[in-house]
Amino acid sequence: MRSHIACFDVFGQPGIWQNPYCLYGTKRIILASFDDTEWVHEFLHILFRRKRTYIQSMAGAKLDVVELGGGSTV
């Protein structure tokens, strides 16, 4: 059995940086990482907490592989 770690019910990439690219825009999130580091940190932390909750919900699932690859291309 194979699974992956999504951030949202019908959308999501495994990596923490992939969702901000899709949700906020690649150029905007890169610039924000220089201009407003506190906001970017909080944004990433919110996404991390969602992913952690999702991972915890998988406890007991009989999975052979949990994929973490893929992601945005710039």
C-alpha positions as CSV (number, residue, x, y, z in Angstrom):
1,M,0.0,0.0,0.0
2,R,1.3,3.4,-0.9
3,S,0.4,6.9,0.4
4,H,1.7,10.4,0.5
5,I,1.5,13.4,2.8
6,A,-1.0,16.0,1.7
7,C,-1.7,19.3,3.4
8,F,-5.3,19.8,2.2
9,D,-8.1,17.3,1.5
10,V,-7.9,17.6,-2.3
11,F,-4.6,19.3,-2.8
12,G,-1.1,19.4,-1.5
13,Q,2.5,18.6,-2.0
14,P,4.6,16.7,0.5
15,G,7.3,19.3,1.1
16,I,6.6,22.3,3.3
17,W,7.8,24.8,0.6
18,Q,5.7,23.4,-2.2
19,N,2.4,24.6,-0.7
20,P,3.4,28.2,-0.3
21,Y,4.6,28.2,-3.9
22,C,1.1,27.1,-5.0
23,L,-0.9,29.1,-2.5
24,Y,0.9,32.4,-2.5
25,G,3.0,32.2,-5.8
26,T,6.6,31.3,-6.3
27,K,7.9,34.9,-6.8
28,R,5.8,36.3,-4.0
29,I,6.9,33.7,-1.4
30,I,10.6,34.0,-2.4
31,L,10.4,37.8,-2.0
32,A,8.5,37.5,1.2
33,S,11.2,35.3,2.7
34,F,13.5,38.3,2.5
35,D,11.0,41.1,3.2
36,D,8.8,39.6,5.9
37,T,10.6,36.6,7.5
38,E,8.3,36.4,10.5
39,W,5.2,36.1,8.3
40,V,6.8,33.4,6.1
41,H,7.9,31.5,9.3
42,E,4.3,31.6,10.6
43,F,2.9,30.5,7.3
44,L,5.3,27.6,7.1
45,H,4.5,26.7,10.7
46,I,0.8,26.6,10.0
47,L,1.4,24.3,7.1
48,F,3.7,22.1,9.2
49,R,1.0,21.7,11.9
50,R,-1.5,20.7,9.3
51,K,0.9,18.1,7.9
52,R,1.8,16.8,11.4
53,T,-1.9,16.3,12.1
54,Y,-2.3,14.5,8.8
55,I,0.7,12.2,9.6
56,Q,-0.6,11.5,13.1
57,S,-4.0,10.5,11.6
58,M,-2.2,7.8,9.7
59,A,-1.2,6.0,12.9
60,G,-1.9,2.3,12.5
61,A,-2.3,2.4,8.7
62,K,-0.8,-0.6,7.0
63,L,1.4,1.3,4.5
64,D,4.5,0.0,2.8
65,V,5.6,3.4,1.4
66,V,4.9,7.0,2.3
67,E,6.1,9.2,-0.6
68,L,7.7,12.5,0.0
69,G,9.0,13.3,-3.4
70,G,7.8,15.7,-6.1
71,G,7.1,19.3,-5.8
72,S,7.1,22.6,-7.7
73,T,9.4,23.5,-10.5
74,V,10.4,27.1,-10.9
